[in-house]
Amino acid sequence: MRLAPATLRAVAITTDFLVIGSGVAGLTFALEAAEHGEVIVVTKRSRDESNTKYAQGGIAAVFAPDDSAEAHIADTLEAGAGLCHEVVVEICAREGPERVRELIARGAQFDHENGQVRLGREGGHSARRIVHAADATGLEIERALLEQARQNPNIRFAEHHTAIDLIPLSRFGGPDICAGAYVLDETDAALNRGAPRPPESERPATRHRPASKPHVVETYLARATVLATGGAGKVYLYTTNPDVATGDGVAMAYRAGAEIANMEFYQFHPTCLFHPEAKSFLVSEALRGEGAILRLPDGTAFMADHDPRKDLAPRDIVARAIDFEMKRTGSDYVLLDITHRPASFVREHFPTIHAQCLRYGIDITTQPIPVVPAAHYMCGGITTDLYGRTTIPGLWAIGECTCTGLHGANRLASNSLLEGLVFGHRAAARLSTQIDELRQSPFPQVPEWQVGNAVASDEEVVVAHNWDELRRTMWNYVGIVRSDARLRRAARRISLLQEEIREYYWKHLVTRDLLELRNIATIAELIVGCASARHESRGLHTTIDYPGTDDRLSTDTVVKRGVLPYLRGR
C-alpha cells in the first residue's frame, strides 16, 4: 500500500558532507573537508571514472619567472569574450600556483626539467604555464587524490551509486534548504533490499503489476550537499567525454530550483581522433602547443586563413575553422601533423596519444592524425558565489558543473582542472567554518523514495532510441554553428522526447540509463533555451542569424525552473 508522504520515515544514511562526483573538484573538496567531518563520495561507476581521468593537457598556473598572474588573467579574459567575471578570474590565477603545490604535496608527479616543473603551452596562452604529466595529467591527478582519499578514515566511497534527485525540503512543505539526495544503489549488495520513490505532481495516475526485480533507492542526508558531477558531453553525438558525462548535477539542481547560467556556451574540442573504431579519444591541444599543424587532407595548412595566431588560436576559433573547412571541401576530417618534430620528442611528450593511435594503425611520428571537432567542455552550469554556494541553501557546486564566471563565453585551455582545484579548496575552507553550527540542527525527516506502481521495463530499447535521437538532434541543430531555424527545430523535437521520457520514467523503475537519458534531455532543453535567448555570436555561441557580437549583450544568460532564459547584467 502506498502511504501518504507525511507518514513516511526514511532510514537514511547521514553524513556531514555528501559529495556527488569523484573528479578533481570532488576529491579536492573531500580531502580538505575530511579534516572537519565525515565525507561520503557518491559516484555512479568506479571511483576513478570521471572527466578528470581523461584530461590530457594539464593545469594552467603561473610558475615561470617571465610569466605573471596578470598575463594569465588577460589571456583568460580575452578567451572568455567579454563574459568572464574578473574577480573569479583573478582568484583562480592568483590562487592556482599554491593549489598545484598542494597537489604535488599530495603525491602528484608532474613533468620536470632541470629540477623545475616543466611548463607547456597551449592555444590562447601568451606564455608557457601548463603543468602536466606527459599527456595523461588527469590520470595522474586522479591517482594521487584517490590514494590520499583511500588512506583517509573520514572518507567513504559509494561506488556504482547514481544520484537521482536532490532533496529540497521545500518540496515537502519545509524551508528552502537542500538536505541531501536520493541515490540508486546498483551494487551487488543491494540485490536483497528494496526502497520507495518520492511523490511529484506531474506523475500520471497509472496502474501496473508489482515490480518484478529488486530496486534499491537510498536516502542520503547531509549537512552540506556538494555537486561535483562534471560535464555533459554525452548530450552530443560526438564527444571527447567518457560515458559518465551526462550533466547529472546541472539537471538535478535545475529540477530542485537552482539558478543555471550560460548553457549556450558548449566548447567543442577541435581535435578528436577520427577513426571508425575509436570512441571519444581526444588528441590534446598540447600537440599544437608543441608545433603541430592543422592541414586539409591534401596537406594544405589552413589556420593562417582564419586567425593570425594560426594553430595556437583559442579552441572556439580552431573548432569553427575546422568545421568551415570540412563543409567547404566536403571532407570528413582534417589532419593534425606533428611529423616534423623528432620522433623521440613526440614519443616522450605524448606517449598516451602515440600508443593509442598506434592501436588504430597510425604512427604519429610519421603520419598526420585524422581529427574532427567534438563536444568537450560545458562552460555554463549551476551559478555559484566565490565559495561554491548555489542559490539553494545547503547545496554547493564545484568544477565543470558550475558557472562561476571563470570561463565566460569560452574556456581557456587547461583552466578547467585549475577551477576544480581552486573551488574545491574554497568550498571546503568556507564549510569548515560553518560545520559546527550546521551540526546544531538535527537531520530532517523526509519521505522515502516511493516506487508506487512503477514496474521493471521490458522495453529498454525505448531508452536507447530516445538517447540516440536526442544526441543526433543536438549534434545536427545545436552544434558548432547554429541558426534560429535549427534551434526551433531542436526545441520542438526535444519537447516531444521529454514527454516520452517523462511518461516512461513514471511507469518504470529507474535505472542508470533512464536517469542519464532524463538528465541529458534536461541539459538539451537548457542549451537550446539559452542559445535561443542570445541574439548575437559570442565565444562558443555562433549563429548565422546574428553573426556579430553585440556589446549590449555582455551579460550572462540565466534560467530557473519555471522561468524562461533571459540575459541579465552582473
Secondary structure, 3 states (H helix, E strand, C coil): CCCCHHHCCCCCEEEEEEEECCCHHHHHHHHHHCCCCCEEEEECCCCCCCCHHHCCCCEECCCCCCCCHHHHHHHHHHHCCCCCCHHHHHHHHHHHHHHHHHHHHCCCCCCEECCEECEECCCCCCCCCEECCCCCHHHHHHHHHHHHHHCCCCEEEEECEEEEEEEEHHHHCCCCCEEEEEEEECCHHHHHCCCCCCCCCCCCCCCCCCCCCCCCEEEEEEEEEEECCCCCHHHCCCECCCCCCCCHHHHHHHHHCCCEECCCCEEEEEEEECCCCCCCCECCCHHHHCCCEEECCCCCECHHHCCCCHHHCCHHHHHHHHHHHHHHHCCCCEEEECCCCCHHHHHHHCHHHHHHHHHCCCCCCCCCEEEEEEEEEECCEEECCCCCECCCCCEEECHHHEECCCCCCCCCCCHHHHHHHHHHHHHHHHHHCCHHHHCCCCCCCCCCCCCCCCECCCCCHHHHHHHHHHHHHHHHHCCCCECHHHHHHHHHHHHHHHHHHHHHHHHECCCHHHHHHHHHHHHHHHHHHHHHHCCCCECCECECCCCCCCHHHCCEEEEECCEEEEEECC
